[in-house]
Amino acid sequence: MSGYRYSDRTAIITGGGGDIGSCLAGLLVERGMNVVIADRNEHAAHYVSRKLGDRALPFAGDMTDEATMARMLEETKARFGGLDLLVNGIAITLSERFHNRTVESIRREIDITLTAPCVLTRLAVPYLQRSDDPRVITTTSLGAMQPLRETPIYSAAKFGLRGAMLSFALDEELHGIKVSTVAPTATDTQMLRQEALDNGNVLNFIDTPQTPLDVARTFLRVLDKPRLEAYPKTSDSILTRVAMLFPNLQPRLLPFFERKGRRGMRRYIDDLRARGLVREENGRLVLAPRPERDG
């Protein structure tokens, strides 16, 4: 029996049009929750909402804009009467090496992956405090614990986001909101597929990427049994945490893991080909479009 009452409660899921967010939204609606599918991609937000029916409200907008966030919170209250759960799921990652990055791209990645979830959480506090069991669950990453040399700004943003949310969680006696984080390893999403094609972080491919459903179910476990941090693949989290006890060994250990990761990346790209998820254009592989969701 579930330890959390889902029925007639309301959740906002940022990045709700994506693979993990839409999967989680479906699980919540199945259990009687209302969900706001918040995504900058209007087609994706409406596509997911149509699939879920009357309990879903699409909200398309720039999740880095404070006025947009405020409007979303008000529309959620107007439609469903309040807010019980905020899921911070938005993030981007760019694989261009740090020394070649533009300053603008660095700021944008930090704005989306770190600043926006923090600001939205702050704006949501007075809405959540009206709930009888307010929750915030934020998607971090094992990249929030392990440096990723191919994607350093993503790692920096996730390190910061994890620190902010765990710190906020420790203040529960003051604000009354249960705050948790979920730290997935590589997950078979559009973002990971693009990263593979861009020759991004090879550590993502040491093991077979998990499914969005694996991650979404971890959110349910956190709702049923609150904790500060949860890991969809506990074995990977243990390896990462142990490795970071000895950070000075990273330069020696990294080449071994990267060789294994490169082999895994090649297998993953071959699997994407076999599933028809990538195609060749002008001599290079690109992601095949998803017309229903991508517009």
C-alpha positions as CSV (number, residue, x, y, z in Angstrom):
1,M,0.0,0.0,0.0
2,S,1.3,3.4,-0.9
3,G,2.5,5.7,1.8
4,Y,1.6,8.8,-0.2
5,R,-2.0,10.0,-1.0
6,Y,-2.0,10.8,-4.7
7,S,-5.7,11.3,-5.2
8,D,-6.7,14.8,-6.2
9,R,-3.3,16.3,-5.5
10,T,-1.5,18.4,-8.0
11,A,2.0,18.3,-9.4
12,I,3.9,20.7,-11.7
13,I,6.6,18.8,-13.8
14,T,9.1,21.1,-15.6
15,G,10.5,19.3,-18.6
16,G,7.2,17.5,-18.6
17,G,7.2,17.1,-22.3
18,G,10.4,15.1,-22.2
19,D,10.9,11.4,-21.8
20,I,11.3,11.2,-18.0
21,G,8.8,13.9,-17.3
22,S,6.1,12.5,-19.5
23,C,6.6,9.0,-18.1
24,L,6.3,10.4,-14.5
25,A,3.2,12.4,-15.4
26,G,1.6,9.2,-16.7
27,L,2.3,7.4,-13.5
28,L,0.9,10.2,-11.4
29,V,-2.3,10.6,-13.4
30,E,-2.8,6.8,-13.1
31,R,-2.8,7.3,-9.4
32,G,-5.4,10.1,-9.4
33,M,-3.1,13.2,-9.5
34,N,-3.5,16.3,-11.5
35,V,-0.4,17.3,-13.5
36,V,0.9,20.5,-15.2
37,I,3.1,19.6,-18.1
38,A,5.5,22.5,-18.2
39,D,7.8,22.6,-21.2
40,R,9.3,25.3,-23.4
41,N,8.3,23.0,-26.4
42,E,4.6,23.8,-26.9
43,H,4.1,20.8,-29.2
44,A,5.5,18.4,-26.5
45,A,3.5,19.9,-23.7
46,H,0.2,19.6,-25.6
47,Y,1.1,16.2,-27.0
48,V,1.7,14.7,-23.5
49,S,-1.3,16.5,-22.0
50,R,-3.7,15.2,-24.7
51,K,-2.5,11.6,-24.0
52,L,-3.2,12.1,-20.3
53,G,-6.7,13.7,-20.5
54,D,-8.5,16.1,-18.3
55,R,-6.2,15.7,-15.3
56,A,-3.3,17.2,-17.3
57,L,-2.8,20.9,-18.1
58,P,-0.2,21.9,-20.7
59,F,1.9,25.0,-20.0
60,A,4.4,26.1,-22.6
61,G,6.9,28.9,-21.8
62,D,10.4,29.9,-21.0
63,M,11.2,28.2,-17.7
64,T,14.1,30.6,-17.1
65,D,11.7,33.6,-17.1
66,E,10.4,34.6,-13.6
67,A,7.2,36.2,-14.9
68,T,6.5,32.9,-16.8
69,M,7.0,30.9,-13.7
70,A,4.7,33.1,-11.7
71,R,2.0,32.8,-14.4
72,M,2.3,29.1,-14.4
73,L,1.9,28.9,-10.6
74,E,-1.2,31.1,-10.8
75,E,-2.7,29.1,-13.7
76,T,-2.1,25.9,-11.7
77,K,-3.9,27.3,-8.7
78,A,-6.8,28.5,-10.9
79,R,-7.2,25.2,-12.7
80,F,-6.6,22.7,-9.8
81,G,-7.0,24.7,-6.6
82,G,-3.4,24.5,-5.4
83,L,0.0,22.8,-5.6
84,D,1.2,19.8,-3.7
85,L,4.3,18.6,-5.6
86,L,6.9,20.5,-7.7
87,V,9.2,18.3,-9.9
88,N,12.2,20.2,-11.2
89,G,13.2,18.3,-14.3
90,I,14.5,20.8,-16.8
91,A,18.2,20.6,-17.9
92,I,20.4,20.9,-21.0
93,T,23.8,19.6,-21.7
94,L,26.3,20.7,-24.4
95,S,29.3,18.6,-25.3
96,E,31.5,21.3,-26.7
97,R,34.7,21.4,-24.7
98,F,35.0,24.1,-22.1
99,H,37.9,26.0,-23.7
100,N,35.9,26.3,-26.9
101,R,32.6,27.3,-25.3
102,T,31.1,30.8,-25.8
103,V,30.4,32.7,-22.6
104,E,26.7,33.0,-23.7
105,S,26.4,29.2,-23.9
106,I,27.8,28.8,-20.4
107,R,25.4,31.3,-19.0
108,R,22.4,29.7,-20.8
109,E,23.3,26.2,-19.6
110,I,23.6,27.4,-16.0
111,D,20.4,29.4,-16.2
112,I,18.4,26.4,-17.4
113,T,19.9,23.7,-15.3
114,L,20.7,25.5,-12.0
115,T,19.2,28.9,-11.7
116,A,15.7,28.2,-13.1
117,P,14.9,25.3,-10.7
118,C,16.1,27.3,-7.7
119,V,14.1,30.3,-8.6
120,L,11.0,28.3,-9.4
121,T,11.3,26.4,-6.1
122,R,11.4,29.7,-4.3
123,L,8.4,31.1,-6.1
124,A,6.5,27.9,-5.4
125,V,7.0,28.0,-1.6
126,P,3.9,30.0,-0.7
127,Y,1.7,27.7,-2.9
128,L,3.2,24.5,-1.5
129,Q,2.9,25.7,2.1
130,R,-0.9,25.6,1.6
131,S,-0.8,21.9,1.0
132,D,-1.1,19.4,3.8
133,D,1.9,17.4,2.5
134,P,4.0,19.7,0.3
135,R,6.9,18.1,-1.7
136,V,9.7,19.2,-4.0
137,I,11.7,16.6,-5.9
138,T,14.5,17.7,-8.1
139,T,16.4,15.7,-10.8
140,T,20.1,16.0,-10.2
141,S,22.5,13.5,-11.7
142,L,25.5,11.4,-10.8
143,G,27.2,14.2,-12.7
144,A,26.4,16.2,-9.6
145,M,29.0,14.0,-7.7
146,Q,31.4,12.9,-10.4
147,P,33.3,15.5,-12.6
148,L,32.5,15.1,-16.3
149,R,35.3,16.5,-18.4
150,E,33.3,16.4,-21.6
151,T,30.4,18.3,-20.1
152,P,31.9,20.5,-17.3
153,I,29.1,23.2,-17.2
154,Y,26.4,20.5,-16.9
155,S,28.4,19.0,-14.0
156,A,28.9,22.4,-12.4
157,A,25.2,23.2,-12.6
158,K,24.2,19.8,-11.2
159,F,26.7,20.0,-8.4
160,G,25.2,23.4,-7.5
161,L,21.6,22.2,-7.8
162,R,22.3,19.2,-5.7
163,G,23.9,21.3,-3.0
164,A,21.1,23.9,-3.1
165,M,18.3,21.3,-2.8
166,L,20.0,19.2,-0.1
167,S,20.6,22.4,1.9
168,F,16.9,23.5,1.4
169,A,15.9,20.0,2.6
170,L,17.7,20.5,5.9
171,D,15.6,23.5,6.6
172,E,12.3,21.6,6.6
173,E,11.5,22.5,10.2
174,L,11.3,26.1,9.1
175,H,9.4,25.9,5.8
176,G,7.5,22.6,6.3
177,I,8.3,21.2,2.8
178,K,9.8,17.8,2.2
179,V,12.6,18.2,-0.3
180,S,14.3,15.3,-2.1
181,T,16.6,14.7,-5.1
182,V,16.7,11.9,-7.6
183,A,20.2,11.3,-9.1
184,P,19.9,9.1,-12.3
185,T,22.8,7.7,-14.2
186,A,22.5,7.7,-18.0
187,T,18.9,7.4,-19.2
188,D,17.8,6.6,-22.7
189,T,16.3,10.0,-23.5
190,Q,16.6,12.4,-26.5
191,M,19.2,14.3,-24.6
192,L,21.4,11.3,-24.1
193,R,20.9,10.2,-27.7
194,Q,22.1,13.6,-28.9
195,E,25.0,13.5,-26.5
196,A,26.1,10.1,-27.9
197,L,26.0,11.6,-31.5
198,D,28.0,14.6,-30.3
199,N,30.7,12.3,-28.8
200,G,29.8,13.6,-25.3
201,N,30.5,12.2,-21.9
202,V,31.7,8.6,-22.4
203,L,31.2,7.7,-18.8
204,N,27.4,7.6,-19.5
205,F,27.9,4.5,-21.6
206,I,29.9,2.3,-19.2
207,D,26.7,0.4,-18.6
208,T,23.5,0.1,-20.6
209,P,21.4,3.3,-20.1
210,Q,18.3,2.8,-18.0
211,T,14.8,3.6,-19.2
212,P,12.8,6.7,-18.4
213,L,10.4,4.4,-16.6
214,D,13.2,3.3,-14.2
215,V,13.8,6.9,-13.2
216,A,10.1,7.8,-13.0
217,R,9.5,4.9,-10.6
218,T,12.2,6.3,-8.4
219,F,10.2,9.5,-7.9
220,L,7.2,7.4,-6.7
221,R,9.5,5.6,-4.2
222,V,10.6,9.0,-2.9
223,L,7.0,10.1,-2.6
224,D,6.0,6.9,-0.7
225,K,9.1,7.0,1.5
226,P,10.7,10.5,1.6
227,R,14.5,10.7,1.7
228,L,17.0,13.4,0.8
229,E,18.5,11.6,-2.2
230,A,17.5,8.5,-4.2
231,Y,19.3,6.6,-7.0
232,P,17.5,4.7,-9.7
233,K,20.7,2.5,-10.1
234,T,22.2,2.1,-6.6
235,S,25.2,0.2,-7.9
236,D,26.3,3.1,-10.1
237,S,25.9,5.6,-7.2
238,I,28.0,3.5,-4.9
239,L,30.8,3.3,-7.4
240,T,30.7,7.1,-8.0
241,R,30.6,8.0,-4.3
242,V,33.5,5.7,-3.5
243,A,35.5,7.1,-6.4
244,M,35.0,10.6,-5.1
245,L,36.5,9.7,-1.7
246,F,39.8,9.7,-3.5
247,P,39.6,12.6,-6.0
248,N,43.3,12.7,-6.7
249,L,43.1,9.2,-8.2
250,Q,40.7,10.5,-10.9
251,P,43.5,11.1,-13.5
252,R,44.7,7.6,-13.2
253,L,41.3,5.8,-13.1
254,L,39.6,7.9,-15.8
255,P,41.4,6.4,-18.8
256,F,40.3,2.9,-17.8
257,F,36.6,3.8,-17.4
258,E,36.7,6.0,-20.6
259,R,37.9,3.0,-22.7
260,K,35.0,1.0,-21.5
261,G,32.6,3.9,-22.0
262,R,33.7,4.4,-25.6
263,R,32.9,0.8,-26.4
264,G,29.5,1.2,-24.7
265,M,28.8,4.4,-26.7
266,R,29.5,2.6,-30.0
267,R,27.1,-0.2,-28.9
268,Y,24.5,2.4,-27.9
269,I,24.7,4.2,-31.3
270,D,24.4,0.8,-33.1
271,D,21.2,0.2,-31.0
272,L,19.8,3.6,-31.9
273,R,20.3,2.7,-35.5
274,A,18.6,-0.6,-35.1
275,R,15.6,1.1,-33.5
276,G,15.4,3.6,-36.3
277,L,16.1,6.5,-33.8
278,V,19.0,8.0,-35.8
279,R,19.5,8.5,-39.5
280,E,22.3,9.6,-41.8
281,E,22.2,13.1,-43.3
282,N,25.1,14.5,-45.4
283,G,27.5,11.9,-44.1
284,R,26.7,12.3,-40.4
285,L,24.3,10.7,-38.0
286,V,21.4,12.8,-36.7
287,L,18.4,12.1,-34.5
288,A,15.2,11.0,-36.3
289,P,12.4,13.5,-35.5
290,R,9.5,12.6,-33.4
291,P,6.7,14.5,-35.2
292,E,4.0,14.1,-32.5
293,R,6.2,15.5,-29.7
294,D,8.7,17.7,-31.4
295,G,6.3,19.6,-33.8
